[in-house]
Amino acid sequence: MRILVIAAAVLALAAASAQAQGRRQPNDGPKPADNTPKVDEKAYKAALERIPEPKDKYDPWGGARPSEPAKKPK
């Protein structure tokens, strides 16, 4: 009988703590102003056009292997 009472008490405490975690207080305060900068499409495209094109093609694996395979003499 004592084990049953202890088990009921443990379950009651576990349920109470789980219920307390789920409660939220209502937020009645003012909503924060939207301070994110607006994207200017014309300025973005103009900035992309100002980026110079590379002369050589970039090889990310260049350090791991030779950039051109060795040709075998016939």
N, CA, C, O and CB atoms as a CASP TS submission, in Angstrom:
PFRMAT TS
TARGET T0000
AUTHOR 0000-0000-0000
METHOD Language model
MODEL 1
PARENT N/A
ATOM      1  N   MET     1       0.816  -1.185   0.000  1.00  0.00           N
ATOM      2  CA  MET     1       0.000   0.000   0.000  1.00  0.00           C
ATOM      3  C   MET     1       0.865   1.256   0.000  1.00  0.00           C
ATOM      4  O   MET     1       0.548   2.253  -0.649  1.00  0.00           O
ATOM      5  CB  MET     1      -0.931  -0.006   1.194  1.00  0.00           C
ATOM      6  N   ARG     2       1.962   1.181   0.743  1.00  0.00           N
ATOM      7  CA  ARG     2       2.841   2.332   0.833  1.00  0.00           C
ATOM      8  C   ARG     2       3.465   2.623  -0.545  1.00  0.00           C
ATOM      9  O   ARG     2       3.626   3.786  -0.917  1.00  0.00           O
ATOM     10  CB  ARG     2       3.943   2.089   1.898  1.00  0.00           C
ATOM     11  N   ILE     3       3.813   1.578  -1.294  1.00  0.00           N
ATOM     12  CA  ILE     3       4.405   1.736  -2.625  1.00  0.00           C
ATOM     13  C   ILE     3       3.412   2.405  -3.567  1.00  0.00           C
ATOM     14  O   ILE     3       3.803   3.238  -4.386  1.00  0.00           O
ATOM     15  CB  ILE     3       4.845   0.369  -3.194  1.00  0.00           C
ATOM     16  N   LEU     4       2.160   2.059  -3.464  1.00  0.00           N
ATOM     17  CA  LEU     4       1.122   2.649  -4.304  1.00  0.00           C
ATOM     18  C   LEU     4       0.980   4.147  -4.025  1.00  0.00           C
ATOM     19  O   LEU     4       0.825   4.936  -4.957  1.00  0.00           O
ATOM     20  CB  LEU     4      -0.219   1.936  -4.075  1.00  0.00           C
ATOM     21  N   VAL     5       1.031   4.540  -2.767  1.00  0.00           N
ATOM     22  CA  VAL     5       0.935   5.957  -2.389  1.00  0.00           C
ATOM     23  C   VAL     5       2.155   6.724  -2.903  1.00  0.00           C
ATOM     24  O   VAL     5       2.019   7.831  -3.424  1.00  0.00           O
ATOM     25  CB  VAL     5       0.814   6.109  -0.845  1.00  0.00           C
ATOM     26  N   ILE     6       3.331   6.144  -2.759  1.00  0.00           N
ATOM     27  CA  ILE     6       4.564   6.792  -3.228  1.00  0.00           C
ATOM     28  C   ILE     6       4.535   6.927  -4.747  1.00  0.00           C
ATOM     29  O   ILE     6       4.909   7.977  -5.271  1.00  0.00           O
ATOM     30  CB  ILE     6       5.818   5.986  -2.782  1.00  0.00           C
ATOM     31  N   ALA     7       4.101   5.896  -5.466  1.00  0.00           N
ATOM     32  CA  ALA     7       4.028   5.959  -6.924  1.00  0.00           C
ATOM     33  C   ALA     7       3.029   7.020  -7.375  1.00  0.00           C
ATOM     34  O   ALA     7       3.285   7.735  -8.343  1.00  0.00           O
ATOM     35  CB  ALA     7       3.642   4.591  -7.501  1.00  0.00           C
ATOM     36  N   ALA     8       1.898   7.130  -6.686  1.00  0.00           N
ATOM     37  CA  ALA     8       0.896   8.151  -7.026  1.00  0.00           C
ATOM     38  C   ALA     8       1.464   9.553  -6.793  1.00  0.00           C
ATOM     39  O   ALA     8       1.224  10.463  -7.585  1.00  0.00           O
ATOM     40  CB  ALA     8      -0.399   7.948  -6.189  1.00  0.00           C
ATOM     41  N   ALA     9       2.215   9.721  -5.707  1.00  0.00           N
ATOM     42  CA  ALA     9       2.809  11.028  -5.412  1.00  0.00           C
ATOM     43  C   ALA     9       3.846  11.403  -6.464  1.00  0.00           C
ATOM     44  O   ALA     9       3.901  12.555  -6.894  1.00  0.00           O
ATOM     45  CB  ALA     9       3.451  11.026  -4.017  1.00  0.00           C
ATOM     46  N   VAL    10       4.658  10.453  -6.878  1.00  0.00           N
ATOM     47  CA  VAL    10       5.679  10.710  -7.903  1.00  0.00           C
ATOM     48  C   VAL    10       5.015  11.090  -9.222  1.00  0.00           C
ATOM     49  O   VAL    10       5.444  12.037  -9.880  1.00  0.00           O
ATOM     50  CB  VAL    10       6.589   9.470  -8.098  1.00  0.00           C
ATOM     51  N   LEU    11       3.983  10.369  -9.608  1.00  0.00           N
ATOM     52  CA  LEU    11       3.268  10.692 -10.844  1.00  0.00           C
ATOM     53  C   LEU    11       2.609  12.058 -10.770  1.00  0.00           C
ATOM     54  O   LEU    11       2.603  12.789 -11.760  1.00  0.00           O
ATOM     55  CB  LEU    11       2.220   9.632 -11.141  1.00  0.00           C
ATOM     56  N   ALA    12       2.054  12.420  -9.618  1.00  0.00           N
ATOM     57  CA  ALA    12       1.422  13.728  -9.459  1.00  0.00           C
ATOM     58  C   ALA    12       2.454  14.843  -9.586  1.00  0.00           C
ATOM     59  O   ALA    12       2.190  15.862 -10.224  1.00  0.00           O
ATOM     60  CB  ALA    12       0.706  13.819  -8.103  1.00  0.00           C
ATOM     61  N   LEU    13       3.618  14.656  -8.987  1.00  0.00           N
ATOM     62  CA  LEU    13       4.670  15.673  -9.091  1.00  0.00           C
ATOM     63  C   LEU    13       5.186  15.789 -10.521  1.00  0.00           C
ATOM     64  O   LEU    13       5.455  16.893 -10.996  1.00  0.00           O
ATOM     65  CB  LEU    13       5.830  15.342  -8.142  1.00  0.00           C
ATOM     66  N   ALA    14       5.326  14.664 -11.208  1.00  0.00           N
ATOM     67  CA  ALA    14       5.808  14.692 -12.596  1.00  0.00           C
ATOM     68  C   ALA    14       4.790  15.385 -13.497  1.00  0.00           C
ATOM     69  O   ALA    14       5.165  16.160 -14.377  1.00  0.00           O
ATOM     70  CB  ALA    14       6.087  13.257 -13.108  1.00  0.00           C
ATOM     71  N   ALA    15       3.521  15.114 -13.285  1.00  0.00           N
ATOM     72  CA  ALA    15       2.485  15.739 -14.109  1.00  0.00           C
ATOM     73  C   ALA    15       2.406  17.232 -13.823  1.00  0.00           C
ATOM     74  O   ALA    15       2.183  18.020 -14.742  1.00  0.00           O
ATOM     75  CB  ALA    15       1.119  15.077 -13.858  1.00  0.00           C
ATOM     76  N   ALA    16       2.582  17.633 -12.574  1.00  0.00           N
ATOM     77  CA  ALA    16       2.515  19.051 -12.227  1.00  0.00           C
ATOM     78  C   ALA    16       3.674  19.814 -12.846  1.00  0.00           C
ATOM     79  O   ALA    16       3.488  20.935 -13.318  1.00  0.00           O
ATOM     80  CB  ALA    16       2.516  19.234 -10.707  1.00  0.00           C
ATOM     81  N   SER    17       4.861  19.234 -12.853  1.00  0.00           N
ATOM     82  CA  SER    17       6.007  19.940 -13.431  1.00  0.00           C
ATOM     83  C   SER    17       5.885  20.018 -14.950  1.00  0.00           C
ATOM     84  O   SER    17       6.300  21.007 -15.553  1.00  0.00           O
ATOM     85  CB  SER    17       7.322  19.244 -13.039  1.00  0.00           C
ATOM     86  N   ALA    18       5.322  18.987 -15.571  1.00  0.00           N
ATOM     87  CA  ALA    18       5.137  19.020 -17.015  1.00  0.00           C
ATOM     88  C   ALA    18       4.086  20.051 -17.401  1.00  0.00           C
ATOM     89  O   ALA    18       4.210  20.717 -18.428  1.00  0.00           O
ATOM     90  CB  ALA    18       4.741  17.639 -17.536  1.00  0.00           C
ATOM     91  N   GLN    19       3.050  20.180 -16.573  1.00  0.00           N
ATOM     92  CA  GLN    19       2.009  21.161 -16.866  1.00  0.00           C
ATOM     93  C   GLN    19       2.564  22.576 -16.673  1.00  0.00           C
ATOM     94  O   GLN    19       2.195  23.479 -17.426  1.00  0.00           O
ATOM     95  CB  GLN    19       0.766  20.931 -15.960  1.00  0.00           C
ATOM     96  N   ALA    20       3.416  22.787 -15.712  1.00  0.00           N
ATOM     97  CA  ALA    20       3.982  24.110 -15.465  1.00  0.00           C
ATOM     98  C   ALA    20       4.879  24.544 -16.614  1.00  0.00           C
ATOM     99  O   ALA    20       4.972  25.739 -16.893  1.00  0.00           O
ATOM    100  CB  ALA    20       4.767  24.120 -14.155  1.00  0.00           C
ATOM    101  N   GLN    21       5.539  23.615 -17.284  1.00  0.00           N
ATOM    102  CA  GLN    21       6.403  23.963 -18.390  1.00  0.00           C
ATOM    103  C   GLN    21       5.613  24.388 -19.607  1.00  0.00           C
ATOM    104  O   GLN    21       6.125  25.157 -20.420  1.00  0.00           O
ATOM    105  CB  GLN    21       7.294  22.809 -18.735  1.00  0.00           C
ATOM    106  N   GLY    22       4.399  23.926 -19.765  1.00  0.00           N
ATOM    107  CA  GLY    22       3.601  24.222 -20.932  1.00  0.00           C
ATOM    108  C   GLY    22       2.881  25.553 -20.867  1.00  0.00           C
ATOM    109  O   GLY    22       2.405  26.029 -21.898  1.00  0.00           O
ATOM    110  N   ARG    23       2.782  26.169 -19.715  1.00  0.00           N
ATOM    111  CA  ARG    23       2.054  27.436 -19.573  1.00  0.00           C
ATOM    112  C   ARG    23       2.894  28.588 -20.100  1.00  0.00           C
ATOM    113  O   ARG    23       4.105  28.652 -19.890  1.00  0.00           O
ATOM    114  CB  ARG    23       1.671  27.687 -18.097  1.00  0.00           C
ATOM    115  N   ARG    24       2.206  29.509 -20.801  1.00  0.00           N
ATOM    116  CA  ARG    24       2.864  30.711 -21.317  1.00  0.00           C
ATOM    117  C   ARG    24       2.091  31.933 -20.840  1.00  0.00           C
ATOM    118  O   ARG    24       0.863  31.906 -20.762  1.00  0.00           O
ATOM    119  CB  ARG    24       2.955  30.684 -22.878  1.00  0.00           C
ATOM    120  N   GLN    25       2.796  32.979 -20.530  1.00  0.00           N
ATOM    121  CA  GLN    25       2.159  34.228 -20.147  1.00  0.00           C
ATOM    122  C   GLN    25       1.774  34.995 -21.402  1.00  0.00           C
ATOM    123  O   GLN    25       2.552  35.031 -22.355  1.00  0.00           O
ATOM    124  CB  GLN    25       3.089  35.074 -19.246  1.00  0.00           C
ATOM    125  N   PRO    26       0.600  35.608 -21.431  1.00  0.00           N
ATOM    126  CA  PRO    26       0.224  36.387 -22.618  1.00  0.00           C
ATOM    127  C   PRO    26       1.127  37.606 -22.754  1.00  0.00           C
ATOM    128  O   PRO    26       1.505  38.227 -21.761  1.00  0.00           O
ATOM    129  CB  PRO    26      -1.259  36.825 -22.542  1.00  0.00           C
ATOM    130  N   ASN    27       1.462  37.937 -23.983  1.00  0.00           N
ATOM    131  CA  ASN    27       2.351  39.064 -24.257  1.00  0.00           C
ATOM    132  C   ASN    27       1.495  40.252 -24.659  1.00  0.00           C
ATOM    133  O   ASN    27       1.082  40.367 -25.812  1.00  0.00           O
ATOM    134  CB  ASN    27       3.391  38.717 -25.373  1.00  0.00           C
ATOM    135  N   ASP    28       1.227  41.147 -23.693  1.00  0.00           N
ATOM    136  CA  ASP    28       0.398  42.315 -23.963  1.00  0.00           C
ATOM    137  C   ASP    28       1.222  43.543 -24.329  1.00  0.00           C
ATOM    138  O   ASP    28       0.651  44.589 -24.635  1.00  0.00           O
ATOM    139  CB  ASP    28      -0.463  42.621 -22.764  1.00  0.00           C
ATOM    140  N   GLY    29       2.522  43.445 -24.306  1.00  0.00           N
ATOM    141  CA  GLY    29       3.384  44.581 -24.596  1.00  0.00           C
ATOM    142  C   GLY    29       3.347  44.946 -26.071  1.00  0.00           C
ATOM    143  O   GLY    29       2.833  44.186 -26.892  1.00  0.00           O
ATOM    144  N   PRO    30       3.890  46.106 -26.404  1.00  0.00           N
ATOM    145  CA  PRO    30       3.915  46.514 -27.812  1.00  0.00           C
ATOM    146  C   PRO    30       4.840  45.627 -28.621  1.00  0.00           C
ATOM    147  O   PRO    30       5.865  45.163 -28.123  1.00  0.00           O
ATOM    148  CB  PRO    30       4.349  47.972 -27.942  1.00  0.00           C
ATOM    149  N   LYS    31       4.476  45.397 -29.859  1.00  0.00           N
ATOM    150  CA  LYS    31       5.307  44.562 -30.717  1.00  0.00           C
ATOM    151  C   LYS    31       6.528  45.369 -31.160  1.00  0.00           C
ATOM    152  O   LYS    31       6.414  46.566 -31.423  1.00  0.00           O
ATOM    153  CB  LYS    31       4.501  44.047 -31.950  1.00  0.00           C
ATOM    154  N   PRO    32       7.696  44.723 -31.245  1.00  0.00           N
ATOM    155  CA  PRO    32       8.901  45.460 -31.646  1.00  0.00           C
ATOM    156  C   PRO    32       8.785  45.932 -33.094  1.00  0.00           C
ATOM    157  O   PRO    32       8.173  45.276 -33.937  1.00  0.00           O
ATOM    158  CB  PRO    32      10.160  44.579 -31.473  1.00  0.00           C
ATOM    159  N   ALA    33       9.383  47.073 -33.349  1.00  0.00           N
ATOM    160  CA  ALA    33       9.362  47.646 -34.695  1.00  0.00           C
ATOM    161  C   ALA    33      10.215  46.793 -35.634  1.00  0.00           C
ATOM    162  O   ALA    33      11.203  46.187 -35.219  1.00  0.00           O
ATOM    163  CB  ALA    33       9.871  49.113 -34.678  1.00  0.00           C
ATOM    164  N   ASP    34       9.824  46.759 -36.875  1.00  0.00           N
ATOM    165  CA  ASP    34      10.562  45.981 -37.879  1.00  0.00           C
ATOM    166  C   ASP    34      11.750  46.812 -38.345  1.00  0.00           C
ATOM    167  O   ASP    34      11.602  47.709 -39.176  1.00  0.00           O
ATOM    168  CB  ASP    34       9.641  45.585 -39.094  1.00  0.00           C
ATOM    169  N   ASN    35      12.944  46.508 -37.801  1.00  0.00           N
ATOM    170  CA  ASN    35      14.141  47.291 -38.107  1.00  0.00           C
ATOM    171  C   ASN    35      15.033  46.611 -39.127  1.00  0.00           C
ATOM    172  O   ASN    35      16.196  46.991 -39.267  1.00  0.00           O
ATOM    173  CB  ASN    35      14.926  47.551 -36.847  1.00  0.00           C
ATOM    174  N   THR    36      14.528  45.617 -39.846  1.00  0.00           N
ATOM    175  CA  THR    36      15.360  44.941 -40.836  1.00  0.00           C
ATOM    176  C   THR    36      15.510  45.833 -42.055  1.00  0.00           C
ATOM    177  O   THR    36      14.543  46.465 -42.479  1.00  0.00           O
ATOM    178  CB  THR    36      14.756  43.571 -41.230  1.00  0.00           C
ATOM    179  N   PRO    37      16.700  45.893 -42.623  1.00  0.00           N
ATOM    180  CA  PRO    37      16.890  46.748 -43.803  1.00  0.00           C
ATOM    181  C   PRO    37      16.169  46.174 -45.012  1.00  0.00           C
ATOM    182  O   PRO    37      16.107  44.958 -45.196  1.00  0.00           O
ATOM    183  CB  PRO    37      18.386  46.914 -44.115  1.00  0.00           C
ATOM    184  N   LYS    38      15.637  47.050 -45.818  1.00  0.00           N
ATOM    185  CA  LYS    38      14.949  46.644 -47.037  1.00  0.00           C
ATOM    186  C   LYS    38      15.976  46.389 -48.132  1.00  0.00           C
ATOM    187  O   LYS    38      16.976  47.100 -48.232  1.00  0.00           O
ATOM    188  CB  LYS    38      13.926  47.720 -47.483  1.00  0.00           C
ATOM    189  N   VAL    39      15.727  45.372 -48.951  1.00  0.00           N
ATOM    190  CA  VAL    39      16.651  45.003 -50.014  1.00  0.00           C
ATOM    191  C   VAL    39      16.308  45.815 -51.256  1.00  0.00           C
ATOM    192  O   VAL    39      15.161  45.843 -51.699  1.00  0.00           O
ATOM    193  CB  VAL    39      16.591  43.474 -50.310  1.00  0.00           C
ATOM    194  N   ASP    40      17.317  46.471 -51.805  1.00  0.00           N
ATOM    195  CA  ASP    40      17.145  47.248 -53.027  1.00  0.00           C
ATOM    196  C   ASP    40      17.639  46.380 -54.180  1.00  0.00           C
ATOM    197  O   ASP    40      18.838  46.132 -54.313  1.00  0.00           O
ATOM    198  CB  ASP    40      17.921  48.627 -52.961  1.00  0.00           C
ATOM    199  N   GLU    41      16.707  45.922 -55.007  1.00  0.00           N
ATOM    200  CA  GLU    41      17.053  44.990 -56.088  1.00  0.00           C
ATOM    201  C   GLU    41      18.006  45.620 -57.103  1.00  0.00           C
ATOM    202  O   GLU    41      18.921  44.950 -57.583  1.00  0.00           O
ATOM    203  CB  GLU    41      15.787  44.517 -56.798  1.00  0.00           C
ATOM    204  N   LYS    42      17.807  46.891 -57.434  1.00  0.00           N
ATOM    205  CA  LYS    42      18.688  47.544 -58.419  1.00  0.00           C
ATOM    206  C   LYS    42      20.117  47.622 -57.894  1.00  0.00           C
ATOM    207  O   LYS    42      21.067  47.349 -58.628  1.00  0.00           O
ATOM    208  CB  LYS    42      18.171  48.963 -58.758  1.00  0.00           C
ATOM    209  N   ALA    43      20.270  47.991 -56.632  1.00  0.00           N
ATOM    210  CA  ALA    43      21.612  48.092 -56.049  1.00  0.00           C
ATOM    211  C   ALA    43      22.263  46.714 -55.953  1.00  0.00           C
ATOM    212  O   ALA    43      23.470  46.580 -56.154  1.00  0.00           O
ATOM    213  CB  ALA    43      21.549  48.748 -54.653  1.00  0.00           C
ATOM    214  N   TYR    44      21.473  45.699 -55.650  1.00  0.00           N
ATOM    215  CA  TYR    44      22.010  44.341 -55.558  1.00  0.00           C
ATOM    216  C   TYR    44      22.523  43.867 -56.912  1.00  0.00           C
ATOM    217  O   TYR    44      23.624  43.323 -57.002  1.00  0.00           O
ATOM    218  CB  TYR    44      20.940  43.375 -55.033  1.00  0.00           C
ATOM    219  N   LYS    45      21.737  44.067 -57.960  1.00  0.00           N
ATOM    220  CA  LYS    45      22.149  43.642 -59.293  1.00  0.00           C
ATOM    221  C   LYS    45      23.339  44.444 -59.795  1.00  0.00           C
ATOM    222  O   LYS    45      24.217  43.897 -60.463  1.00  0.00           O
ATOM    223  CB  LYS    45      20.994  43.771 -60.266  1.00  0.00           C
ATOM    224  N   ALA    46      23.378  45.735 -59.481  1.00  0.00           N
ATOM    225  CA  ALA    46      24.513  46.563 -59.880  1.00  0.00           C
ATOM    226  C   ALA    46      25.787  46.091 -59.172  1.00  0.00           C
ATOM    227  O   ALA    46      26.862  46.083 -59.772  1.00  0.00           O
ATOM    228  CB  ALA    46      24.238  48.051 -59.563  1.00  0.00           C
ATOM    229  N   ALA    47      25.670  45.703 -57.912  1.00  0.00           N
ATOM    230  CA  ALA    47      26.839  45.221 -57.170  1.00  0.00           C
ATOM    231  C   ALA    47      27.332  43.889 -57.746  1.00  0.00           C
ATOM    232  O   ALA    47      28.537  43.645 -57.804  1.00  0.00           O
ATOM    233  CB  ALA    47      26.501  45.062 -55.669  1.00  0.00           C
ATOM    234  N   LEU    48      26.409  43.037 -58.166  1.00  0.00           N
ATOM    235  CA  LEU    48      26.816  41.770 -58.779  1.00  0.00           C
ATOM    236  C   LEU    48      27.524  41.990 -60.107  1.00  0.00           C
ATOM    237  O   LEU    48      28.448  41.249 -60.445  1.00  0.00           O
ATOM    238  CB  LEU    48      25.606  40.868 -58.985  1.00  0.00           C
ATOM    239  N   GLU    49      27.110  42.982 -60.851  1.00  0.00           N
ATOM    240  CA  GLU    49      27.750  43.261 -62.138  1.00  0.00           C
ATOM    241  C   GLU    49      29.147  43.838 -61.969  1.00  0.00           C
ATOM    242  O   GLU    49      29.982  43.698 -62.863  1.00  0.00           O
ATOM    243  CB  GLU    49      26.897  44.220 -62.949  1.00  0.00           C
ATOM    244  N   ARG    50      29.418  44.486 -60.834  1.00  0.00           N
ATOM    245  CA  ARG    50      30.745  45.075 -60.591  1.00  0.00           C
ATOM    246  C   ARG    50      31.775  44.031 -60.179  1.00  0.00           C
ATOM    247  O   ARG    50      32.967  44.336 -60.154  1.00  0.00           O
ATOM    248  CB  ARG    50      30.653  46.146 -59.514  1.00  0.00           C
ATOM    249  N   ILE    51      31.360  42.820 -59.858  1.00  0.00           N
ATOM    250  CA  ILE    51      32.310  41.771 -59.466  1.00  0.00           C
ATOM    251  C   ILE    51      33.032  41.297 -60.725  1.00  0.00           C
ATOM    252  O   ILE    51      32.387  40.861 -61.678  1.00  0.00           O
ATOM    253  CB  ILE    51      31.580  40.570 -58.741  1.00  0.00           C
ATOM    254  N   PRO    52      34.362  41.376 -60.740  1.00  0.00           N
ATOM    255  CA  PRO    52      35.089  40.973 -61.944  1.00  0.00           C
ATOM    256  C   PRO    52      35.057  39.460 -62.149  1.00  0.00           C
ATOM    257  O   PRO    52      35.019  38.690 -61.189  1.00  0.00           O
ATOM    258  CB  PRO    52      36.533  41.452 -61.868  1.00  0.00           C
ATOM    259  N   GLU    53      35.072  39.051 -63.405  1.00  0.00           N
ATOM    260  CA  GLU    53      35.122  37.633 -63.745  1.00  0.00           C
ATOM    261  C   GLU    53      36.557  37.144 -63.577  1.00  0.00           C
ATOM    262  O   GLU    53      37.479  37.847 -63.989  1.00  0.00           O
ATOM    263  CB  GLU    53      34.611  37.382 -65.200  1.00  0.00           C
ATOM    264  N   PRO    54      36.786  35.972 -62.991  1.00  0.00           N
ATOM    265  CA  PRO    54      38.148  35.474 -62.829  1.00  0.00           C
ATOM    266  C   PRO    54      38.730  35.040 -64.177  1.00  0.00           C
ATOM    267  O   PRO    54      38.017  34.548 -65.052  1.00  0.00           O
ATOM    268  CB  PRO    54      38.175  34.300 -61.832  1.00  0.00           C
ATOM    269  N   LYS    55      40.053  35.237 -64.320  1.00  0.00           N
ATOM    270  CA  LYS    55      40.720  34.855 -65.569  1.00  0.00           C
ATOM    271  C   LYS    55      40.881  33.342 -65.652  1.00  0.00           C
ATOM    272  O   LYS    55      40.651  32.746 -66.705  1.00  0.00           O
ATOM    273  CB  LYS    55      42.095  35.540 -65.681  1.00  0.00           C
ATOM    274  N   ASP    56      41.273  32.723 -64.548  1.00  0.00           N
ATOM    275  CA  ASP    56      41.466  31.273 -64.510  1.00  0.00           C
ATOM    276  C   ASP    56      40.302  30.641 -63.758  1.00  0.00           C
ATOM    277  O   ASP    56      39.752  31.226 -62.824  1.00  0.00           O
ATOM    278  CB  ASP    56      42.826  30.902 -63.840  1.00  0.00           C
ATOM    279  N   LYS    57      39.941  29.445 -64.181  1.00  0.00           N
ATOM    280  CA  LYS    57      38.883  28.724 -63.499  1.00  0.00           C
ATOM    281  C   LYS    57      39.424  28.201 -62.178  1.00  0.00           C
ATOM    282  O   LYS    57      40.527  27.656 -62.126  1.00  0.00           O
ATOM    283  CB  LYS    57      38.337  27.567 -64.376  1.00  0.00           C
ATOM    284  N   TYR    58      38.658  28.363 -61.118  1.00  0.00           N
ATOM    285  CA  TYR    58      39.070  27.926 -59.782  1.00  0.00           C
ATOM    286  C   TYR    58      38.893  26.424 -59.650  1.00  0.00           C
ATOM    287  O   TYR    58      37.845  25.878 -59.993  1.00  0.00           O
ATOM    288  CB  TYR    58      38.264  28.659 -58.689  1.00  0.00           C
ATOM    289  N   ASP    59      39.942  25.753 -59.141  1.00  0.00           N
ATOM    290  CA  ASP    59      39.908  24.316 -58.925  1.00  0.00           C
ATOM    291  C   ASP    59      40.038  24.057 -57.422  1.00  0.00           C
ATOM    292  O   ASP    59      41.138  24.171 -56.881  1.00  0.00           O
ATOM    293  CB  ASP    59      41.045  23.593 -59.728  1.00  0.00           C
ATOM    294  N   PRO    60      38.944  23.713 -56.734  1.00  0.00           N
ATOM    295  CA  PRO    60      39.035  23.520 -55.293  1.00  0.00           C
ATOM    296  C   PRO    60      39.861  22.295 -54.899  1.00  0.00           C
ATOM    297  O   PRO    60      40.353  22.230 -53.772  1.00  0.00           O
ATOM    298  CB  PRO    60      37.656  23.400 -54.716  1.00  0.00           C
ATOM    299  N   TRP    61      40.021  21.338 -55.787  1.00  0.00           N
ATOM    300  CA  TRP    61      40.801  20.149 -55.495  1.00  0.00           C
ATOM    301  C   TRP    61      42.226  20.256 -56.044  1.00  0.00           C
ATOM    302  O   TRP    61      42.930  19.250 -56.127  1.00  0.00           O
ATOM    303  CB  TRP    61      40.110  18.925 -56.068  1.00  0.00           C
ATOM    304  N   GLY    62      42.649  21.440 -56.413  1.00  0.00           N
ATOM    305  CA  GLY    62      43.970  21.628 -57.002  1.00  0.00           C
ATOM    306  C   GLY    62      45.111  21.215 -56.092  1.00  0.00           C
ATOM    307  O   GLY    62      46.147  20.759 -56.576  1.00  0.00           O
ATOM    308  N   GLY    63      44.946  21.363 -54.780  1.00  0.00           N
ATOM    309  CA  GLY    63      46.003  20.985 -53.852  1.00  0.00           C
ATOM    310  C   GLY    63      46.049  19.489 -53.603  1.00  0.00           C
ATOM    311  O   GLY    63      47.068  18.977 -53.140  1.00  0.00           O
ATOM    312  N   ALA    64      44.973  18.778 -53.899  1.00  0.00           N
ATOM    313  CA  ALA    64      44.920  17.348 -53.630  1.00  0.00           C
ATOM    314  C   ALA    64      45.386  16.516 -54.810  1.00  0.00           C
ATOM    315  O   ALA    64      45.809  15.373 -54.639  1.00  0.00           O
ATOM    316  CB  ALA    64      43.523  16.950 -53.252  1.00  0.00           C
ATOM    317  N   ARG    65      45.312  17.077 -55.995  1.00  0.00           N
ATOM    318  CA  ARG    65      45.720  16.352 -57.190  1.00  0.00           C
ATOM    319  C   ARG    65      46.268  17.356 -58.192  1.00  0.00           C
ATOM    320  O   ARG    65      45.974  18.546 -58.079  1.00  0.00           O
ATOM    321  CB  ARG    65      44.535  15.541 -57.798  1.00  0.00           C
ATOM    322  N   PRO    66      47.040  16.925 -59.150  1.00  0.00           N
ATOM    323  CA  PRO    66      47.520  17.882 -60.165  1.00  0.00           C
ATOM    324  C   PRO    66      46.347  18.414 -60.964  1.00  0.00           C
ATOM    325  O   PRO    66      45.370  17.703 -61.199  1.00  0.00           O
ATOM    326  CB  PRO    66      48.557  17.220 -61.112  1.00  0.00           C
ATOM    327  N   SER    67      46.448  19.688 -61.388  1.00  0.00           N
ATOM    328  CA  SER    67      45.333  20.305 -62.108  1.00  0.00           C
ATOM    329  C   SER    67      45.128  19.700 -63.478  1.00  0.00           C
ATOM    330  O   SER    67      44.000  19.636 -63.965  1.00  0.00           O
ATOM    331  CB  SER    67      45.557  21.786 -62.244  1.00  0.00           C
ATOM    332  N   GLU    68      46.232  19.242 -64.124  1.00  0.00           N
ATOM    333  CA  GLU    68      46.115  18.563 -65.419  1.00  0.00           C
ATOM    334  C   GLU    68      46.672  17.158 -65.273  1.00  0.00           C
ATOM    335  O   GLU    68      47.747  16.986 -64.697  1.00  0.00           O
ATOM    336  CB  GLU    68      46.867  19.348 -66.549  1.00  0.00           C
ATOM    337  N   PRO    69      45.974  16.146 -65.777  1.00  0.00           N
ATOM    338  CA  PRO    69      46.523  14.796 -65.644  1.00  0.00           C
ATOM    339  C   PRO    69      47.795  14.631 -66.485  1.00  0.00           C
ATOM    340  O   PRO    69      47.932  15.205 -67.565  1.00  0.00           O
ATOM    341  CB  PRO    69      45.474  13.752 -66.062  1.00  0.00           C
ATOM    342  N   ALA    70      48.704  13.838 -65.956  1.00  0.00           N
ATOM    343  CA  ALA    70      49.968  13.580 -66.665  1.00  0.00           C
ATOM    344  C   ALA    70      49.682  12.753 -67.904  1.00  0.00           C
ATOM    345  O   ALA    70      48.985  11.741 -67.838  1.00  0.00           O
ATOM    346  CB  ALA    70      50.995  12.850 -65.746  1.00  0.00           C
ATOM    347  N   LYS    71      50.228  13.189 -69.045  1.00  0.00           N
ATOM    348  CA  LYS    71      50.020  12.465 -70.307  1.00  0.00           C
ATOM    349  C   LYS    71      51.115  11.426 -70.475  1.00  0.00           C
ATOM    350  O   LYS    71      52.295  11.705 -70.264  1.00  0.00           O
ATOM    351  CB  LYS    71      50.003  13.442 -71.522  1.00  0.00           C
ATOM    352  N   LYS    72      50.705  10.228 -70.855  1.00  0.00           N
ATOM    353  CA  LYS    72      51.660   9.141 -71.050  1.00  0.00           C
ATOM    354  C   LYS    72      52.238   9.221 -72.463  1.00  0.00           C
ATOM    355  O   LYS    72      51.496   9.386 -73.431  1.00  0.00           O
ATOM    356  CB  LYS    72      50.984   7.760 -70.807  1.00  0.00           C
ATOM    357  N   PRO    73      53.551   9.104 -72.581  1.00  0.00           N
ATOM    358  CA  PRO    73      54.130   9.075 -73.943  1.00  0.00           C
ATOM    359  C   PRO    73      53.818   7.747 -74.619  1.00  0.00           C
ATOM    360  O   PRO    73      53.794   6.694 -73.981  1.00  0.00           O
ATOM    361  CB  PRO    73      55.669   9.301 -73.898  1.00  0.00           C
ATOM    362  N   LYS    74      53.584   7.820 -75.910  1.00  0.00           N
ATOM    363  CA  LYS    74      53.249   6.580 -76.646  1.00  0.00           C
ATOM    364  C   LYS    74      54.469   5.964 -77.249  1.00  0.00           C
ATOM    365  O   LYS    74      54.378   4.923 -77.900  1.00  0.00           O
ATOM    366  CB  LYS    74      52.227   6.849 -77.740  1.00  0.00           C
TER
END
